Structures are given as structure tokens and as C-alpha cells.
Amino acid sequence: MKNTPLGSFRHYIFLSLIILSFSFYVSSCKKNTGPSEPVITLLSPADTTVINSGDTVLIEGTVTDNKSIHELYFTFRNSVTDSTILYDHPYAHGAKSYNFRYIWYPSSADPYVFSVDVQDHDKNQVFKDFTLNVN
């Protein structure tokens, strides 16, 4: 088949329609609504809670996302010795909300750090440290 100016024009129109269709498809994708990153809430202990060595301490809270959680990690460590007391990677994939609850018995009067690291499916990541001081 001989390449004529009319054939080139048809080819141009065909490619233009494909590009226009693709542009419309991309622009019509559902947009993320609400907060764009996960939210971490520590319910217990409260910031003003006095913790003594030997106490029973409840650490609980929630992690939420407007779409869904992809990855979730909890770490609890002694700030003085840098030793890890807890490392947890619970299965929360696809959940919009995850409740966590840990019971801890502090054995020494040191500062401790409870860390939450969460990533959603839009690759928004939040890392939050909570310092717990033990007398």
C-alpha cells in the first residue's frame, strides 16, 4: 500500500484518538479523599500517666487510613540500653483501621520508646514515637 497524504492523516487522527482516550482515562481515576496519610492515635497511657517500675502498663491505640493500610510495624525499646523489647509486624494489609493493645511490665526506671510505623497503599508513610518514662 502506497503512503499517501490521506493515509498519513488517518494515522495521525488514529494516534490522536488513542492519546486523547488515554488522557481521559488517567484524569478520570478516582482521587483520594480525606486525609492523605495514615493517622496514629495512642489511647493509653495518657501523656501525664506516672509509670513506676513493676507497674502493669496498657499500651493501646488505633491506626487508621482513609483508604487502606499496607504495612504496619510496632517497636518498643529501652532508650538507655537501646535494647528492643517488642517488635511486631501484624497483618493489617487492606484494613482501614487497626486496633493495637499490648501489656507491659517495666522492670527498670528508664525512658522507653514505643514506635509505630505505618504505610498506606498510596505510599504515604507515618512514623511516630511515644516516650514512656518509668520512675
C-alpha positions in Angstrom: 0.0 0.0 0.0 1.3 3.3 -1.0 1.7 6.0 1.7 -0.4 8.9 0.6 -1.1 12.2 2.4 -4.6 10.9 3.2 -3.1 7.7 4.8 -0.8 9.8 7.0 -3.7 12.0 8.0 -5.7 8.9 9.1 -2.7 7.6 11.0 -2.4 11.0 12.8 -6.2 11.0 13.6 -6.0 7.4 14.9 -3.0 8.2 17.2 -4.6 11.4 18.4 -7.8 9.5 19.4 -5.7 6.9 21.3 -3.8 9.6 23.2 -7.0 11.5 24.0 -8.7 8.4 25.2 -5.7 7.6 27.5 -5.6 11.1 28.8 -9.3 10.9 29.7 -8.9 7.6 31.4 -6.0 8.8 33.5 -7.8 12.0 34.5 -11.0 10.2 35.5 -9.3 7.9 38.0 -10.8 8.1 41.5 -8.9 10.7 43.6 -8.0 10.1 47.2 -10.4 11.9 49.5 -9.9 12.9 53.1 -6.6 12.7 54.9 -3.8 11.7 52.6 -1.7 9.9 55.2 -2.5 7.3 58.0 -3.4 8.6 61.5 -1.8 7.1 64.6 -3.7 7.6 67.9 -2.3 6.4 71.3 -5.2 6.0 73.7 -3.3 4.6 76.7 -1.2 5.5 78.5 -2.0 9.2 78.6 0.8 11.7 78.4 0.5 12.5 82.1 0.5 9.0 83.3 3.0 8.3 86.0 4.6 4.9 85.4 6.6 3.1 88.1 8.9 0.1 87.8 6.8 -3.0 88.4 3.5 -1.5 87.3 1.2 -3.1 84.7 1.0 -0.8 81.8 -1.6 -1.0 79.0 -0.4 0.4 75.7 -3.3 0.7 73.2 -4.5 2.8 70.3 -5.6 2.8 66.7 -4.1 3.2 63.3 -6.5 4.4 60.6 -6.3 5.3 56.9 -8.9 6.8 54.6 -8.3 4.0 52.0 -6.3 1.1 53.5 -3.2 0.2 55.4 -0.4 -1.5 53.5 2.3 -2.1 56.1 2.3 -1.7 59.9 5.2 -2.1 62.4 5.4 -1.7 66.2 8.7 -1.4 68.1 9.2 -0.9 71.8 12.7 -0.3 73.1 14.7 0.9 76.2 16.2 4.3 75.3 19.2 3.8 77.7 20.3 0.3 76.6 18.8 0.6 73.1 17.5 -3.0 73.6 14.4 -4.0 71.7 11.6 -5.3 74.0 9.0 -5.7 71.3 9.0 -5.9 67.5 5.6 -6.7 65.9 4.6 -6.7 62.3 0.9 -7.6 62.4 -1.2 -8.5 59.4 -3.2 -5.3 58.7 -3.0 -5.3 54.9 -6.1 -3.8 53.4 -7.7 -2.7 56.7 -8.9 0.8 57.1 -8.4 0.6 60.9 -6.3 -1.5 63.2 -6.6 -1.5 67.0 -3.5 -2.4 68.9 -3.1 -3.5 72.6 0.0 -4.5 74.5 0.5 -5.2 78.2 3.9 -4.2 79.5 5.6 -4.7 82.9 8.5 -2.3 83.2 11.4 -3.7 85.2 13.7 -0.7 85.3 13.4 3.1 85.8 14.4 4.2 82.3 12.8 6.1 79.4 11.3 3.8 76.8 10.1 4.5 73.3 7.1 2.9 71.7 7.2 3.4 67.9 4.5 3.0 65.3 5.4 2.9 61.6 2.6 2.7 59.0 2.3 3.0 55.3 -0.8 3.1 53.1 -1.3 1.9 49.5 -0.6 5.5 48.2 2.9 5.2 49.8 2.1 7.8 52.5 4.2 6.8 55.5 3.9 8.0 59.1 6.4 7.2 61.8 5.5 8.2 65.4 7.4 7.8 68.6 5.8 7.8 72.1 8.2 8.2 75.0 7.2 6.5 78.3 9.2 7.5 81.3 9.4 5.0 84.2 10.3 6.0 87.8 
